[in-house]
Amino acid sequence: MKISLNWIREFTDIKCTDDQLVQKIGAQLGEVEEVIRLDEQYNNIVVAKVISCEKHPNADKLSVCKIDDGGKTPKVKRDNNGLVQVVCGAPNVRAGIHIAWIPPGAIVPSTFDKEQFKLDVRPLRGVDSNGMIASGSELAMNDDHAGILVIDKPAKPGTALSEVYQLDDVIIDIENKMFTHRPDCFGILGVAREIAGIQGIKFTSPDWYLRSLDGLSITGPRLKLTVENEIPDLVPRFMAVAMSNVKVTKSPIAMQSYLYRVGIKPVNNVVDVTNFVMMLTAQPLHAFDYDKVLATQEPATSNKQQVISIIIRKPLPGEKINLLNGKTIEPRKDAIMIASKKRLLAVGGVMGGVDTEVDENTKSI
């Protein structure tokens, strides 16, 4: 399990050095498999503002940009206004946006732990480009390589990218076996509580974590949903809610950063928020596409409205499920499954099925 010290610090003080904490964790919590210092990966990458963006004279799909990094980057060629020239091929580059600039001499983060690619000044179709304007994929923050990453938080030109999105972080990878008998440490809050205890610091859970759900209300059209739990001894509680008028889009980069730092690939705002809450609280959480689940049900009769039924049960002999990771499995007989009337939907607390995944066409969950 990967834990982010920046995320831990949101809930407790760390009154020792990072190295001392690693030693304490190894001695009192579990074996540390790896320590990853992300600030080294994002060294010298800064926020810059695109001041102008003109069509490349020799290439239809390239743009010649002048960017403002606040004059913070040394030893780079500038024009009379202190701006730096960068050639960019992304379709979403335009004047006025703030971007992540990898200057000459810096390493592209996605290559940091492979064959490192260090940028330089080089001509692109006859026009010099000083480094590059980076995509989320090149920054190793997501899989988006179709366009550049646009900074979505207030940040002055010249601000380190690592400062904006908490990438000045230390990630501690703790052996998973340690957590087998410590479900209280499955999430960031639990690990923060444990680290506070290791240091002899009183831990106070955040108010929202202790607040009762009494009075919670859902606005908008009500979607029909029933839940049947056939194995209450194994699953003492299962909670579900249906929501309509959902707009699926990219999640904020700050949330993507949280997930990336603990080893989870960002997907979209709905999937990402379920993973964010799950990693924070250790509560398994999953979103299903309501209409895809509905399609697995018996069709409605003329006098009976179609209702989604979510069933918590063990798998039937020979049942299989196509998982989100691309694998098709036949669950072991004692597995906890989430199903509809006709089909398995997820392995409870582990992974959902691809047939009901939330995508860009999802309207209800």
Secondary structure, 3 states (H helix, E strand, C coil): CEEEHHHHCCCCCCCCCHHHHHHHHHHHCCCEEEEEEHHHHCCCCEEEEEEEEEECCCCCCCEEEEEECCCCCCCCCCCCCCCEEEEECCCCCCCCCEEEEECCCCECHHHCCCCCCECCEEEECCEEEECEECECCCCCCCCCCCCECECCCCCCCCCEHHHHCCCCCEEEEECHHHHHHCHHHCCHHHHHHHHHHHHCCCCCCCHHHHCCCCCCCCCCCCCCEEEEECCCCCCCCCCCCCCCCCCCCCCCHHHHHHHHHCCCCCCCHHHHHHHHHHHHHCCCCCCCCHHHHHCCCCCCECCECCCEEEEEECCCCCCCEEECCCCEECCCCCCCEEECCCCEEEECCCEEEHHHCCCCCCCCC
